Amino acid sequence: MEALFRRAELDRADHMKRWIDQRTWGRVHDINIEMCDGRMIITGRARTHYARQLVLAAAMEALGEDHHRMEVEVRVEVCRQ
């Protein structure tokens, strides 16, 4: 049962990664998503703070009503190079 739950978690993270890439128009690189104990931690790199904000908006949109039950943390490093 635990393996099935883990697989569903990985599928959800992969879907979220693709969704964020699409909704940010590829402005965020090296996106990684960890899901643990009702938390979603999104990491990556972007050139602007606006792109970082787009990540949070995309995550909330993708989660829909689930965003009330899940803590979302965005750790996107802004590199202006």
SVG drawing of the C-alpha trace seen along z (x, -y; Angstrom):
<svg xmlns="http://www.w3.org/2000/svg" viewBox="-12 -40 37 42">
<polyline fill="none" stroke="black" stroke-width="0.4" points="0.0,0.0 2.9,-2.4 4.4,-1.8 1.1,-2.7 0.9,-5.9 4.5,-6.8 3.8,-6.2 0.7,-8.5 2.8,-11.2 5.5,-10.9 2.9,-11.2 1.4,-14.3 4.8,-15.9 5.6,-15.2 2.3,-16.6 2.9,-19.7 6.4,-20.1 5.0,-20.1 2.2,-22.4 4.6,-25.0 6.8,-24.9 3.8,-25.5 2.3,-28.3 5.7,-30.1 6.5,-29.9 9.7,-28.1 11.0,-31.0 12.0,-28.7 14.8,-26.2 15.9,-23.1 12.4,-22.7 12.2,-20.1 9.2,-19.2 9.2,-17.3 6.0,-16.2 6.2,-15.2 3.6,-15.1 1.1,-17.4 3.8,-19.9 4.9,-20.7 8.4,-22.2 9.2,-23.7 12.8,-24.6 14.4,-26.0 16.1,-29.0 14.6,-32.0 15.8,-35.4 13.0,-37.5 10.9,-37.7 7.9,-37.8 8.8,-34.3 9.0,-33.1 5.5,-34.6 4.2,-32.7 5.5,-29.5 3.3,-30.0 0.3,-31.0 0.7,-27.9 1.0,-25.6 -2.1,-27.1 -4.1,-26.8 -3.0,-23.2 -3.9,-22.2 -7.3,-23.8 -9.3,-23.2 -6.4,-21.0 -4.3,-24.2 -6.3,-24.7 -5.0,-21.4 -1.5,-21.5 1.4,-23.8 3.2,-25.1 6.8,-26.5 8.6,-28.0 12.4,-28.2 13.2,-29.6 16.5,-31.3 16.5,-34.5 19.7,-34.9 19.9,-38.0 22.4,-36.6"/>
</svg>
